[in-house]
Amino acid sequence: MKIAIQWVKWAFHEIAAKTYFPKETKIDIIEKDDFEWLLDSVVSSESDYWVIAIENTIAWTIYPNLNLLKDKNVMILWEVYIRIKQNLAALPWVKIEELKEVHSHYMAINQTRKFFEQYPHIKLVECSDTALAFREIQEWKLRDIWAIWWELAAEIYWLDIIAEWIETNKKNYTRFFIVQKNSKLSNTTYNKASLHLVLPHQVWSLVQILSIMSAYWINLTKIESLPILWEPFHYRFYVDVKVNDIERYHQMLAAIRPLLKELDVLWEYQAWDENAI
């Protein structure tokens, strides 16, 4: 099985892939430098699946990825939530007094700044990918440079964990989508849907739509707006809803469609078990 992820192996994307396929013993990870190249590898059937980060509980929605997914011919199979645990790692036997710099993705640095307040001599350096920083520390034997990442990656690159779970927020999760090339077969086992709405520029238009959803007992798990290009101060809405009753869900769609300028059912997929969070 080939699964495409962004950046290099042992990233959180790979954890998400192996969480979704826990019984799969042979997974070939395809590394991609760019999200669009990553997505194209699914569309072109270079890989079987694709894993994309779509949202973080601290950093909110990753809008470029959301818009990219909307414009590509792909199918979302499932969402996966991964608890983000950050660890400080270095070459074996290196002492913290020797440390000059810590390299990591800007997100990991932002999540751990409070920890580094006690070490003002350490320079925090942003890099494009944390996994790449781990690899470079090992290959170049960089004793005065450390990295922030998860514990298994440190084992893979033969680095020592100096400090565990240094993230400030212990309830930080990233939401990933497991993506497959779109097919003529629809997903019939979904219990969640992502919708794209464009409302008429009228008073109470959003309230009316939400009232109808409520009347059909549709539970909104997320709603957010983004500007519409070339239409100043007009907005599109992305809405996630739980689907507990498929027939009632379709009735709701039929009821709101005439009241909208645009209604796109982007994806219908399996929700992550909230009890696992």
C-alpha positions as CSV (number, residue, x, y, z in Angstrom):
1,M,0.0,0.0,0.0
2,K,1.4,3.4,-1.0
3,I,0.4,6.5,1.0
4,A,1.6,10.0,0.1
5,I,2.4,12.4,2.9
6,Q,3.9,15.9,2.9
7,W,7.6,16.3,3.7
8,V,9.6,13.3,4.9
9,K,8.9,10.1,6.8
10,W,8.1,9.9,10.5
11,A,6.1,13.1,10.4
12,F,2.7,13.4,12.2
13,H,1.1,12.7,8.7
14,E,2.6,9.2,8.8
15,I,1.3,8.7,12.4
16,A,-2.2,9.6,11.1
17,A,-1.9,7.1,8.2
18,K,-0.8,4.3,10.5
19,T,-3.6,5.2,12.9
20,Y,-6.2,4.8,10.1
21,F,-4.6,1.5,8.8
22,P,-3.5,-0.1,12.1
23,K,-3.6,-3.7,10.7
24,E,-1.7,-2.9,7.5
25,T,1.9,-4.2,8.0
26,K,3.4,-3.0,4.7
27,I,2.9,0.7,4.1
28,D,5.1,2.4,1.6
29,I,5.3,6.1,2.5
30,I,5.7,8.5,-0.5
31,E,7.4,11.8,0.5
32,K,6.1,15.0,-1.2
33,D,7.5,18.5,-0.7
34,D,4.3,20.3,-1.6
35,F,0.7,19.8,-0.7
36,E,-0.4,20.2,-4.3
37,W,2.1,17.7,-5.5
38,L,0.9,15.4,-2.8
39,L,-2.6,15.7,-3.9
40,D,-1.7,15.2,-7.6
41,S,0.0,11.9,-6.6
42,V,-3.5,10.6,-5.6
43,V,-5.3,12.0,-8.7
44,S,-2.6,10.4,-10.9
45,S,-2.8,7.1,-9.0
46,E,0.9,7.3,-8.0
47,S,-0.2,6.5,-4.5
48,D,-3.3,4.7,-3.1
49,Y,-4.1,7.2,-0.4
50,W,-3.1,10.7,0.7
51,V,-2.9,12.2,4.2
52,I,-3.5,15.9,4.7
53,A,-3.6,18.1,7.8
54,I,-6.7,20.2,7.7
55,E,-7.1,21.7,11.1
56,N,-5.3,22.2,14.4
57,T,-7.0,23.0,17.7
58,I,-4.5,25.9,18.3
59,A,-3.8,27.2,14.8
60,W,-7.4,26.7,13.4
61,T,-8.1,25.6,9.9
62,I,-5.3,25.3,7.3
63,Y,-7.1,27.2,4.6
64,P,-4.8,26.6,1.7
65,N,-5.3,22.9,2.2
66,L,-9.0,23.3,2.5
67,N,-9.3,25.3,-0.8
68,L,-6.9,22.9,-2.5
69,L,-9.1,19.9,-1.5
70,K,-12.2,21.7,-2.7
71,D,-10.8,22.2,-6.2
72,K,-9.4,18.7,-6.7
73,N,-11.3,15.5,-7.7
74,V,-10.8,13.5,-4.5
75,M,-12.8,11.6,-2.0
76,I,-12.4,12.0,1.8
77,L,-12.7,8.6,3.5
78,W,-12.2,9.4,7.1
79,E,-10.9,12.0,9.5
80,V,-8.2,11.2,12.1
81,Y,-7.3,13.2,15.2
82,I,-3.7,13.0,16.5
83,R,-2.6,14.3,19.9
84,I,0.4,16.5,19.3
85,K,3.2,15.7,21.8
86,Q,6.4,17.7,21.4
87,N,9.8,16.4,22.7
88,L,13.2,17.9,22.7
89,A,15.8,15.6,21.1
90,A,19.6,15.7,20.4
91,L,22.6,13.5,19.7
92,P,23.4,11.1,22.5
93,W,25.4,12.5,25.5
94,V,24.9,16.2,24.5
95,K,24.3,18.5,27.5
96,I,21.9,21.4,27.5
97,E,24.8,23.7,28.2
98,E,26.2,22.9,24.8
99,L,22.9,23.8,23.0
100,K,22.9,26.9,20.8
101,E,19.9,26.4,18.6
102,V,16.6,24.4,18.4
103,H,15.3,23.8,14.9
104,S,11.7,22.9,14.2
105,H,8.6,23.7,12.2
106,Y,7.2,27.1,13.2
107,M,4.1,25.4,14.6
108,A,6.1,23.2,17.0
109,I,8.1,26.3,18.1
110,N,5.0,28.2,18.8
111,Q,3.6,25.3,20.9
112,T,6.7,25.2,23.1
113,R,7.9,28.8,23.6
114,K,6.9,28.7,27.3
115,F,9.2,25.8,27.9
116,F,12.2,27.7,26.4
117,E,11.6,30.8,28.5
118,Q,13.8,29.1,31.1
119,Y,16.6,28.8,28.5
120,P,17.1,32.3,27.1
121,H,20.5,31.4,25.6
122,I,18.8,29.0,23.1
123,K,17.9,30.4,19.7
124,L,14.7,29.1,18.2
125,V,15.1,28.5,14.4
126,E,12.1,27.8,12.2
127,C,12.5,25.3,9.4
128,S,10.2,23.9,6.7
129,D,9.9,20.4,8.3
130,T,10.8,19.0,11.7
131,A,11.5,15.5,10.3
132,L,14.1,17.1,8.0
133,A,15.7,18.8,11.0
134,F,16.0,15.4,12.8
135,R,17.6,13.8,9.7
136,E,20.1,16.6,9.3
137,I,21.2,16.5,13.0
138,Q,21.9,12.8,12.7
139,E,23.6,13.0,9.3
140,W,25.8,16.0,10.1
141,K,26.4,15.1,13.8
142,L,25.3,18.6,14.9
143,R,26.0,18.6,18.7
144,D,24.9,22.2,19.3
145,I,21.6,22.0,17.5
146,W,18.5,20.2,18.8
147,A,15.0,19.6,17.4
148,I,11.5,19.3,18.7
149,W,9.4,16.3,17.6
150,W,7.7,13.1,18.7
151,E,9.4,10.3,20.5
152,L,9.4,7.6,17.9
153,A,11.1,9.8,15.4
154,A,13.9,10.3,17.9
155,E,14.4,6.5,18.1
156,I,14.4,6.2,14.4
157,Y,17.2,8.8,14.0
158,W,19.1,7.5,17.1
159,L,18.6,10.7,19.1
160,D,18.1,11.1,22.8
161,I,14.9,12.6,24.3
162,I,16.2,15.4,26.6
163,A,12.7,16.7,27.6
164,E,9.3,15.0,27.1
165,W,6.0,16.6,26.3
166,I,7.2,20.2,26.4
167,E,4.2,21.6,24.6
168,T,2.3,24.3,26.5
169,N,-1.2,23.0,25.6
170,K,-1.6,19.4,26.6
171,K,-4.9,19.1,24.6
172,N,-3.5,20.1,21.2
173,Y,-4.8,18.0,18.4
174,T,-4.4,18.1,14.6
175,R,-7.2,16.8,12.4
176,F,-6.2,14.9,9.3
177,F,-8.1,13.7,6.3
178,I,-7.5,10.3,4.7
179,V,-8.0,11.0,1.0
180,Q,-8.5,8.7,-2.0
181,K,-8.9,9.3,-5.7
182,N,-12.6,10.1,-6.5
183,S,-14.6,7.3,-8.0
184,K,-18.1,6.8,-9.3
185,L,-19.0,4.8,-6.2
186,S,-20.4,7.0,-3.4
187,N,-19.5,6.5,0.2
188,T,-22.6,4.9,1.8
189,T,-21.2,4.5,5.4
190,Y,-20.6,8.2,6.2
191,N,-21.7,9.9,9.4
192,K,-20.3,13.3,8.8
193,A,-20.3,15.8,5.9
194,S,-18.5,19.0,4.8
195,L,-20.6,21.5,2.9
196,H,-19.7,24.7,1.0
197,L,-22.4,27.4,1.0
198,V,-22.7,30.8,-0.7
199,L,-25.6,32.8,0.6
200,P,-27.5,35.6,-1.1
201,H,-26.4,39.0,0.3
202,Q,-29.6,39.5,2.2
203,V,-30.5,40.2,5.9
204,W,-31.1,37.0,7.9
205,S,-30.0,34.7,5.1
206,L,-27.6,32.8,7.3
207,V,-30.0,32.7,10.3
208,Q,-32.6,31.2,8.0
209,I,-30.3,28.4,6.8
210,L,-29.2,27.6,10.3
211,S,-32.8,27.5,11.5
212,I,-33.7,25.0,8.9
213,M,-30.7,22.8,9.8
214,S,-31.8,23.0,13.4
215,A,-35.4,22.0,12.5
216,Y,-34.1,18.8,10.9
217,W,-32.0,18.1,14.0
218,I,-28.7,18.5,12.1
219,N,-25.8,19.0,14.5
220,L,-23.2,21.6,13.2
221,T,-19.7,20.7,14.4
222,K,-18.1,23.6,12.6
223,I,-18.9,26.8,10.6
224,E,-16.5,29.4,9.3
225,S,-16.4,32.0,6.5
226,L,-13.9,33.0,3.9
227,P,-13.9,35.9,1.5
228,I,-15.0,35.4,-2.0
229,L,-12.3,36.6,-4.4
230,W,-13.4,39.4,-6.7
231,E,-16.5,40.1,-4.6
232,P,-15.5,42.5,-1.8
233,F,-17.1,41.8,1.5
234,H,-19.0,38.8,0.3
235,Y,-18.2,35.5,2.0
236,R,-18.5,31.7,1.4
237,F,-19.2,29.4,4.3
238,Y,-17.7,26.0,5.1
239,V,-19.9,23.9,7.4
240,D,-19.3,20.5,9.0
241,V,-22.4,18.5,10.1
242,K,-23.0,15.2,11.9
243,V,-25.2,12.8,9.9
244,N,-27.1,10.6,12.4
245,D,-30.0,10.1,10.0
246,I,-29.1,10.0,6.3
247,E,-32.7,10.5,5.1
248,R,-33.2,13.5,7.3
249,Y,-29.8,14.9,6.2
250,H,-30.9,14.7,2.5
251,Q,-34.2,16.3,3.4
252,M,-32.3,19.2,5.0
253,L,-30.2,19.6,1.9
254,A,-33.3,19.8,-0.3
255,A,-34.8,22.4,2.0
256,I,-31.9,24.8,2.0
257,R,-30.8,24.4,-1.6
258,P,-33.4,26.9,-3.1
259,L,-32.3,29.5,-0.6
260,L,-28.6,29.5,-1.5
261,K,-26.6,30.9,-4.4
262,E,-24.4,27.8,-4.2
263,L,-24.5,24.5,-2.3
264,D,-21.7,22.0,-2.7
265,V,-21.6,18.7,-0.7
266,L,-17.8,18.5,-0.6
267,W,-17.3,15.3,1.2
268,E,-19.2,12.7,3.2
269,Y,-17.0,10.5,5.4
270,Q,-16.5,8.7,8.6
271,A,-16.1,10.9,11.7
272,W,-13.3,10.3,14.2
273,D,-14.5,8.8,17.5
274,E,-14.8,11.7,19.9
275,N,-14.3,9.3,22.9
276,A,-10.7,8.8,21.6
277,I,-9.8,12.4,22.2
